[in-house]
Amino acid sequence: MEYSLETRCQHLQNDDINEHFGAVSYPIYMSSTFAHKGFGESSGYDYSRLQNPTRDHLERIVAGLEHGTDCIALASGISAIGCVMELFKPGDHVLIDEDLYGGSIRLFREINQKNGVTFSSAALHEEDVENLIKDNTKAIYLETPTNPMMNVTDLRKLSEITKSHGILLIVDNTFMSPYLQNPLDLGADIVIHSGTKFLAGHHDAIAGFIVVKDQTLSGRLRFLFKSTGAGLSPFDSWLIIRGIKTLAVRMDRAEENAHRIADFLMSNHHVTRVLYPGLKDHPGHDIMKEQSRGFGAMITFDVPSKEFAIKVLENLNIILFAESLGGTESLVTYPVTQTHADVPAEILEKNGIHETTLRLSIGIENVDDLIEDLRHAFDEAGKISYS
Ligand code: PLP
């Protein structure tokens, strides 16, 4: 019998804690290297850039949660994306969603493109993707829901197209976490996470994950990982192991709060747009009901002017004005100058990211306190005249 997801956040199947003196909290193996008993003999661990027992334990947990056969833990989400991009060579083309985390767009435009990989972008949730695939296209890369516009793509449908063309489908599953969505089950070939977010869950560590099912792909990625060298440290691995223990309860509470806050935003006369797939009239609502186990805790919304947005940021007390997402504390982000600061203005405009756009990551505080915090900030901001 396979353990359920909540149990897999606590225990690895077939793991023998007696090998670690019965330690209930997995030990931190703070060793850069491992001695060999004899010539040609290895404990399975040689050098921590390649493998480390604490990181290995975390990798097996995340592989299990994502229904993969292998997972690699890296020093950040962006290093995970960078490692995956090393699969491609000069002349290869990757089709990307036009709405993505700004740092991913920067990596593709400024680094990978320089190395000869070409990219083109499209609104993958609404385009005829078949027509966008070129002879040299090697992969499609997307987030669903996207950061920050919350666009939802039907992964089953898209994977039929990628499979028929023999190209990779790469999904950044950061916004959902494996608790709410498993892209490998929906036909994706590679899943990426910024482990910094819901997996870590406490705004105290930076991490990234690559998860795959296919053994050949795993071998290739392990080689790239070893060669480029951005492995997650044993201590940070332990922090993420600890964070994952509460993933299920945190996600449930954060999503419950998010539904209430989305309803509040919808009813507030200062708010001009609310993007949350949990709302029944969100265009991606029905797809998410099919492919996910929930709608997550990220909400994007707009207010009447840039000045109003700044006043909201200045007047929130509980909800912290900070980059990042997915922790126990609620955060508000101003995408234009934070997460998407390096994205060219024309792309921001095309994607509908304005100077009036704010993004919320809902935490696990008391929801009435959060709503009161927003109401107070809106009232204060409302004292300025709209321009
Ligand atoms: N993917 C998404 C969707 C993100 O939001 C982020 C960061 O905000 C990243 C990847 C990059 O992750 P990290 O900051 O851990 O490098």
Residues whose N, C-alpha, C, O or C-beta is under 5 A from the ligand:
A	BS01	PLP	S76 G77 I78 S79 Y101 N147 D172 T174 S194 G195 T196 A207
